[in-house]
């Protein structure tokens, strides 16, 4: 077999079509900029005088914004097409970064978050629908897995770079430098997305969110219930993980960056083999396994008393991505064909509106004690896993 034929078969296997490749490049730029500062933001708020409850409110706000932006993000993608919607999303992110750079207080950070944290949430329905439209159901899980792998590259590199900036320039100056670098990546992303083939939906039909909700497959709603409980498990301790590691376990910001890199590398290594199996077999077991890893992470983290133990904990945190592309593929499989981006956005809107209160609740629980925070999270994870085992189903592609 010729080299050209081998490369062609590999690209087909991995779902690397033109629009998908350009989407991956845009994703690398935007997520790298975001992850320079994202994991250190709770510590940054602490450094500029925010209280524990305000830090807890950070997680609440981030989840609430994820919910809010995912719905208009889906509607904009279906209405404007992917290229123009991505351009709008980038401009929003740049606006947020400028606010956070020019004003050094927690209020400015919260205002900036409204815009610069929007990119991941508002672009997700557009990204997923672009992958589904480009690859079809038989390659959806692979396309999502490749997207997840690409996302994990900057998610691994970004925190390490951010940790180096903080170590070199100090906490506050280092985070502000990270915001500046993020703007540069946004501008580069705007150039790259000009090469995307536009995908305006010529058969677009207006559908009110409540009408769309009634049209959703009951199996999708069952998955949503379990997903909400699992995200409670994730979000109750989420913003306090960096504080636990830096303040309680006394590791450096750079070491925490490496822990995050280990987490992302672990996730990246399992995506392709899992996606290949998921596209050919029943999808439910993959989701069950990933829910189990969500559940045990806070318990393992609590009992990690050395850097080596923390490495094990973050490997487990990476393994929680085992079935995440499969879960997203199930969502796309069950979304109405004429409104995939909108239905996907609606799913995340409902999920994240509810889950946003979990992060806020986590701030109150943390004041009682880290142990109560971590084990409450694990309890939500166990319930969510059990609910999906009993009531959850795979997609209509497999059943």
Residue, then its C-alpha position, 0 to 999 in steps of 0.5 A: x500500500x502506498x504512503x498516500x493511500x495509508x495517509x488517506x485511510x488514516x485521515x478517514x479513520x480519524x475523521x480529519x476532513x477539511x472543516x474539522x481540521x480548521x475547527x481543530x486549529x481554531x480550538x487549539x488557539x482559543x483553548x491554549x489562551x483560556x487555559x493559561x489562567x483558568x486553573x489559577x483563577x481561584x488563586x488569583x481571586x484569593x490574591x486580590x482579596x476575594x473571600x472564600x464565598x466569592x471564590x465559590x461564587x466563581x464556580x457558580x458564575x462559570x457554570x451559570x454562564x456555560x448554561x446561558x451561552x450554550x443556548x444562544x450559541x446553538x441558535x446562532x450556529x444554526x442561524x448564522x452558520x459556523x464561520x460567522x458565529x465563531x467570529x462573533x464568539x472570538x470578539x466576545x472573548x477579546x472584550x472580556x480579556x480587555x476588561x480583566x487586564x485594565x481593572x485588577x479587582x474581583x468585580x472586573x474579573x467577574x465582568x470579564x468572565x461573562x465574555x471571555x469564559x463564553x467561548x468554550x460554552x457558546x462555541x460548543x454547540x457549533x463545534x459539535x454540530x459542525x463535526x456531526x454535519x461533516x462526518x455523519x453518525x458513523x464517525x461522530x464519536x471519533x470526531x468528538x474524540x479527536x476534538x477532545x484530544x485536540x482540546x487536551x493539548x492546550x489544556x495540558x500545555x496551557x497550565x504549565x505555561x501559566x504556572x511558569x508565568x506566575x512563577x516568573x512574574x508573580x501571581x497578579x502580574x503573571x495572570x495579567x500577562x496570561x490575559x494578554x497572550x490570550x488576546x493574541x491567540x484570539x486574533x490568530x484564531x479569527x484569521x484561521x476561521x476565515x478558512x472554514x467553509x460556511x455552513x448556513x442552514x438554508x432550511x432553518x426553521x424557528x423553534x421556541x426552546x419550550x417547543x424544542x424541549x418537548x421534542x427531545x427524545x425521552x432517552x436524552x432527558x434520562x441521560x440529562x438527569x444522571x449528567x446533572x448529578x455527576x456534574x454536582x460531583x465534579x463542581x462542588x469541589x472544582x474551584x477548590x482543587x487548586x487551593x487544596x493542592x497549593x495551600x493544604x498540600x503545599x505544592x507549587x503553581x508549576x507543580x500544579x500545572x504539571x498535574x494538570x498536564x498529566x490529567x490531560x495526557x491521560x485523557x488524550x491517550x484513551x480517546x481514540x481506542x474508546x471512540x473506535x469501539x464506541x462507534x461500533x458497539x453499544x455506548x451505554x457502558x462507556x458512559x457508566x465507566x466515566x461516571x465511576x471515575x468522576x465519583x472516585x476522584x474527590x475521594x482519592x484526592x482527599x487521601x493524597x498526602x504526597x506529590x506522587x499520590x496527587x499524580x495518581x489522583x490526577x490520572x484518575x481525573x484524566x480517566x473520567x474523560x473515558x466516556x465523555x465523547x461517547x456521551x456527547x455522541x449519544x446527545x447528538x444522535x438523539x437531537x432532532x436532525x434539523x436542530x442539532x446545534x440548538x438541541x445540543x445547546x438546550x441540553x447544556x443550558x438546562x444542565x448547567x443552570x442547575x449545576x451552577x448552584x452546585x459550585x456555589x453550594x461548594x463554597x458553603x460546604x468548604x467552610x465546613x471542611x474539605x472532607x465534607x466537600x469532597x465526600x458530599x461530591x462523591x455521594x452525588x456521583x454515586x447517585x448519578x451513576x446508579x440512576x444511569x445504570x438503572x434508567x439510562x439508555x444508549x443512542x438510537x443508532x445502537x438500539 
